[in-house]
């Protein structure tokens, strides 16, 4: 979400962008995943704890697969107590100065009071989108369902806001984002199929659609 403004060399977040802290948190989560992926003793210890509790292996987020961010947050949440056991051990922060710095950072991330709540917030934001991604992976979904699904996204996020997981500013940003995405992909075929679907016949169709 960072862009370069006119006359500036460094990219910055958009004005009034409400998810800067969440993006920084996701970057921290990637650092935690990277640490356990690259350190085999810690990785093996974590896997033993995960197996004993039936938890999944940590998932690495990859740029080309959007759903891996959700899977990363979910597996971190499932293994939070296992991570805590490892990083709070008296011998965790040791080694060279660089190693101590890296491990201290990982410990700080996982022991942060907001760690679990931020994971749950990220999952709550991603869940409605993931439902649609999974749904439209099938080639059997009628095109007439695209419009009502997109128009229902604000209601889904209103539920998330009603239980104080996201703020009103975040809610409004997500609604605008969903609208822009729909307008980008919308074609006359979506509107016609919705009007001609005998289950719907345009019921609830906005006047400007």
N, C-alpha and C positions, 0 to 999 in steps of 0.2 A: 504493500500500500504506500510505499515511499515513492515520491516523484520529485523531479528537479524543477523548481520554480525558475521563472525568467531571471537571468542574472546571477543565479546561484550555482555553485559547483557541487555542493553536497545535496543529496536527496533527503527530503524530509517528509513527515506524514502530512496528509491533507489537513486543512484547517477544520477544527472541530471533529476530527476523527476520534471516535470514542473507544477504540479497541487497541490503542498503543500498548497499554500495559499487558493486555492479553497476548499480543504478538510477542512481546518480550518474554512473557511466561512460557509460551510455546517454544521459543528459542532455548530457554533454560531446560525445558523437558527434553529437547533434542540433545543437549549436553549430557544429561543424566543417562539417556539411552546410549549415547556414544561412549561414555565412560565404561559402562558395563559390557558393551560390545567389544571394546578394545582391551579390557583387563580380564584375562581368562580365569584367574583365581576367584576374583570377585564375582564374575559371571557364573562360575560353577557353584559357588556358595549360594548365590541368589536362586539358581535353578533348582538346587536341592530343596530350598525353602518353598519355592513355587510348587514343586511336585508334591510335597507333603500336604499342601493346602489345595491342590487342584487348580492352581492359578496358571494362566497362560504365560508363555515367554514374552518378554518385552518386544514390542513392534517398533521398528525404525520408520520414521516418517520419510517419504521420498517425494521429490518435487513432481514426479509424473503420475503419482497416484494420490488423489485428494483424500480418499478414504483412510489412508494410513495415518493421518493426523488424528482422526477419531480413534482408530485402533491403538495408537500410541498412548493417548490419554486414558483410554479404558484399561489397558494393561498396566499402566503406571498406577492407576487407582486400585486395581486388584492386588498389586504387589506393594502398595505403600508401606504396610507394616513390615514386610520382608526387607525392603530398602532401608527402613528405619533401623532395623536390627543391625544391618551391616555397617551403615555409615556412622552409627553412634558407638560402635565398638571402640575401645580405648586405643587400639592399634591401627585404626583406619587412616588417620592423618599422619603419615610418616613418609620417609624417603627423602629425595632431594628437594631443594627449594621449589622447583617446578612441580614436582609430584605433590608436595604438601599444598601448594597453591591450588592445583587442580582439584584435589580431594576436599579441601576446605570449601571450595565453591560448590561442589556436589553436595556436601553436607549441609551447607547453608540453604541450598534450594529445597532439599527434601524436608528439612526440619522447620522451614518457614511455616508460620501459623496459617498462612493462606494457601498452602500447597494443595491440600485436598479440596478446599472450596473452589479454587481456580480450575482444578481438573473437572469437577462437577459442572462448573459454569461452562467450560469449553464443550463438554459433552451435551449439555442442554441446548446450546446454540447450534451445534452440528447435527443433532438428532433429526429435526424436521427435514433438513436438506438430505440427509442420508436416506431417509425413508423414500424420498422421491427418486434419488439416484438408484437405489435398489429396485424400485418399482419399474423404472424405465429402462432397466437393463434387459427386460423382457421385450420381445418383439410382438407380444400379443396384447399389449395395452392399447386400448382405443385412443386415437388422437383427440377425441372429444373430451378426454379427462385432463388434458394439459391445462386448459383454462381454469377449471374449478380448483385444481391442485395448486396452481400458482396463487389464485385469489384467496386460498385458504391459509397460505403461509403467515399472513399477518395475525390471524386468529391463533395460530400455533405459538407465535412469539408473544402474543398478548398473555397467553397462559403462563409462559416462562416469566414474564414481567410481573404477573399477579402474585407470584410466590417469591418475589424479590431476588430473583437470580440475575436478572439484567435490569438496568436503569431505563427510564423513559427515553433518554437520549440514545441509548444503545438500541432500544426497541425501534425507535423512529428511523435510525440509520439502517437497520436490517430490513425494514419495510421498504424503504426507498431502494435499497440494493436489490431486493426481490423484484420490484417493479421494473427497474432498469434491465434486469436480466430477462424478464418476460418480454419487454418491448424489443430487446435485441433479437430474440429468437422467434418472435411472433410472426405468423403468416396468415393470410386470409383463410387458409385451410383449417387452421385451429378454430376460428370463429364459425365457419360454415359447418364443420363437423359437430360443433357444440350445438348449433341451432337445429341441425338435422337429426341428432341423436334422439330417438323416441323416448329415452329415459329422462332427457333433460329439456329438450325443445327450448333452449335458451333461458331456462329458469335461473334467476339470479344474475343474469348477464348484465354487467354495467353498461350504461347507455353509451359510453365512449369507447367500448371495446370493438 
